[in-house]
Each structure stands twice: as C-alpha cells, then as structure tokens.
Amino acid sequence: MTPSTHDSQPEPLVFNDTAQVGVVMGSASDWETMQHAVDLLKTFDVPYDLRVVSAHRMPHDMAEYGAWATHQGLRAIIAGAGGAAHLPGMLAALTAVPVFGVPVASRYLRGEDSLLSIVQMPRGVPVATFAIGESGAANAALHVIANLATTDATLAAKLASFRQQQTDAARAMRVPT
C-alpha cells in the first residue's frame, strides 16, 4: 500500500476468520515485545490474528479492525503500544471485545509513558493493563488463555499442565553454594 493522500481510500484489510484473539501493535518495532504473547498463543494452540495497526498513522484501519473484532466474535485483543500508546484505549472505545494492554518500552522513558497512557483509562472504557515489555506481553497472553479456558476444557487442561511445569521448575531450583 502506498502512502495515501487525505481523500484516497485505503486498501481493505485481510482478516484471519479463524482467530479467537487479536494481537495488534502500533508499529513493527513493537514485535520484539509482542512476540512473547504470540509465542504463548501458539504454545496453547489459540488461533490469532496478527497485525500492525497504528492509532495515529492508521486511524481508519484501527476503526475497521475494531468493527471486525466485534463482528468476527474475537474473545480478546492483546494490544501493544509504545510512546503515547493510544492503541489499546482506542480499540477499547471501538469494540466491546476485552482489550489487554501491553506497554512497550520506549527509548527515552523506558515504557513508563506507555504504561501511564494505557493504565489511566477513563471510567467506562476499561483496558486490562500489564507490565512493561516482554513479561507484560506474556502475562497478557496467559490472562487471555485463562479467560478462554473457563469455557474450554482442553485449554484448561493445557493451562493446568503449564502451571504445574512452572511449579515443578521452581521447586527444582537450588541456591548455588
């Protein structure tokens, strides 16, 4: 897609019609963080739709994505953004699909700006907000998986196994002497 002028029409977005979860980020540079969410969705075999949707540079695409998420019946959207980090909140305003916000670390403020932008949503437009960076992306995916597992026995069993593996690994840790 070439850069468009004010009055041109964007190309239509192509969506993954099997997705249960949307994973969006404001820029391709956010992938380093957001891949941790995708890795867990893959591990748990949760179908997802993945794309860059910039709240500031692609507002019409963002609105189209929000409408599609509702129509498609997505169960959750994991939205990562850095800097002003408006993507999670704007998507929450556009759809009733639960949004899980991941603050992406920025060069100058280490993601603190992103965290504050995402966590300080006005009453009535909730975004579940997670830690800055990789842990936040992973935990957002695990939170989505836990929510999906409340109505999916197979997924619930996979999540229980995953948590048991974490417990076993922690119990096996030894302090070097």
Backbone hydrogen bonds, N-H to C=O, Kabsch-Sander energy under -0.5 kcal/mol:
donor,donor_aa,acceptor,acceptor_aa,energy
8,S,5,T,-1.3
15,F,13,L,-0.5
17,D,15,F,-0.9
19,A,16,N,-1.3
20,Q,47,P,-2.7
21,V,47,P,-1.5
22,G,76,A,-2.4
23,V,49,D,-3.4
24,V,22,G,-0.5
24,V,78,I,-2.5
25,M,51,R,-1.4
26,G,80,G,-1.5
30,D,27,S,-1.9
31,W,28,A,-1.8
32,E,29,S,-0.5
33,T,30,D,-1.1
34,M,30,D,-2.6
35,Q,31,W,-2.6
36,H,33,T,-1.5
37,A,34,M,-1.0
38,V,34,M,-1.8
39,D,35,Q,-2.7
40,L,36,H,-1.1
41,L,37,A,-2.1
42,K,38,V,-2.6
43,T,39,D,-2.3
44,F,40,L,-2.0
45,D,42,K,-1.6
46,V,41,L,-2.9
49,D,21,V,-2.3
51,R,23,V,-1.9
53,V,25,M,-2.5
53,V,51,R,-0.5
58,M,54,S,-1.8
62,M,58,M,-2.4
63,A,59,P,-2.1
64,E,60,H,-2.3
65,Y,61,D,-2.7
66,G,62,M,-2.4
67,A,63,A,-2.0
68,W,64,E,-2.6
69,A,65,Y,-2.9
70,T,66,G,-1.5
71,H,67,A,-2.4
72,Q,68,W,-3.6
73,G,69,A,-1.0
74,L,69,A,-2.0
75,R,20,Q,-3.4
76,A,20,Q,-1.0
77,I,98,P,-2.2
78,I,22,G,-3.4
79,A,77,I,-0.7
79,A,100,F,-2.2
80,G,24,V,-2.6
80,G,78,I,-0.5
81,A,102,V,-2.0
83,G,104,V,-0.5
85,A,82,G,-1.9
90,M,86,H,-2.8
91,L,87,L,-2.5
92,A,88,P,-2.2
93,A,89,G,-1.6
94,L,90,M,-1.1
95,T,91,L,-1.4
100,F,77,I,-3.2
101,G,99,V,-0.6
101,G,128,A,-3.0
102,V,79,A,-2.7
104,V,81,A,-2.5
110,R,106,S,-1.0
112,E,109,L,-2.2
115,L,111,G,-2.7
116,L,112,E,-2.4
117,S,113,D,-2.1
118,I,114,S,-2.4
119,V,115,L,-2.8
120,Q,116,L,-1.6
121,M,119,V,-1.1
125,V,122,P,-2.1
128,A,99,V,-2.1
129,T,127,V,-0.6
130,F,101,G,-2.1
133,G,103,P,-2.8
137,A,133,G,-2.1
138,A,134,E,-2.6
139,N,135,S,-2.9
140,A,136,G,-2.2
141,A,137,A,-2.0
142,L,138,A,-2.4
143,H,139,N,-2.4
144,V,140,A,-2.3
145,I,141,A,-2.8
146,A,142,L,-2.5
147,N,143,H,-2.1
148,L,144,V,-2.7
149,A,145,I,-2.3
150,T,146,A,-0.6
150,T,147,N,-1.0
151,T,148,L,-1.6
152,D,149,A,-0.7
156,A,152,D,-2.4
157,A,153,A,-2.1
158,K,154,T,-2.0
159,L,155,L,-2.5
160,A,156,A,-2.4
161,S,157,A,-2.2
162,F,158,K,-2.5
163,R,159,L,-2.5
164,Q,160,A,-2.1
165,Q,161,S,-2.4
166,Q,162,F,-1.9
167,T,163,R,-2.3
168,D,164,Q,-3.0
169,A,165,Q,-2.4
170,A,166,Q,-2.3
171,R,167,T,-2.6
172,A,168,D,-1.6
173,M,170,A,-1.1
